[in-house]
Amino acid sequence: MELRQWMQEIEEFGVPHFGEFGLRLQCYRDRLATEFSNEETWCRSNGDSDRHAECRQELSELSQQHGQFLDELDNMAIKLQQDHPPYESWQEAARQFAEIQLEIDRHKGREQQLIEAMGAVVST
């Protein structure tokens, strides 16, 4: 089940599971790290440097954000797995994740646009 769907179901039932959220978030983070790694590998080994110089430059700049996203997810997962998570409510934790996820979605969308402009698709 996708993480966002699971969170919504938990919110509807009213029984927050912060620790499980942290574990699921760590799994999501690991999948995202693999996806980022695949993109970075592809970008280093593909594309005509003259024809796609601008795309390659922007992709390089975007790839520098990968570590930041992964660190944010790591930090949140650690907090969620504490005996007393520092969130006032489930909704606060969900809101923080939604903000991070929105940034990641925008980031991935731009990367995909650039990769497609270079004439390829990176498998995730």
Steps between C-alpha positions, in 0.01 A plus 500: 500500500631842414618706798261790440199268476602321820533833684157610387345175620670533837373858533145388415507226763649737758774269631843646419792261463802727512754218524353314204487826306873539569573149373292552185664837446843336519396245235373783281828686554700193395295462179548869428877469556511220241296708257730799548805278454360360174436852370847618596664199334298554184585871492873430533501251214245635249422798289701682239687765694460763226135438410382458858740722694229711662295195602806325638596812699155534653486128577836530672371789709184308588698191601673710766162519679469122529701478821292775659175315426640173633627673816159659560333160470763339726450766767124467489515119519729520803265743675198283425666193651583671831309389810339844510500648148534881502177552307199654670267288290479248219383781275818698571717204401286440191522868405880499532525189281260653245720810474813290444315279252377801303857626464617154390215466250581837344868412489438161337260654251763749385763228477267288288432794266872549448568130447217478247639808324821305465304221334500230765320363801678382813344189649414537867 
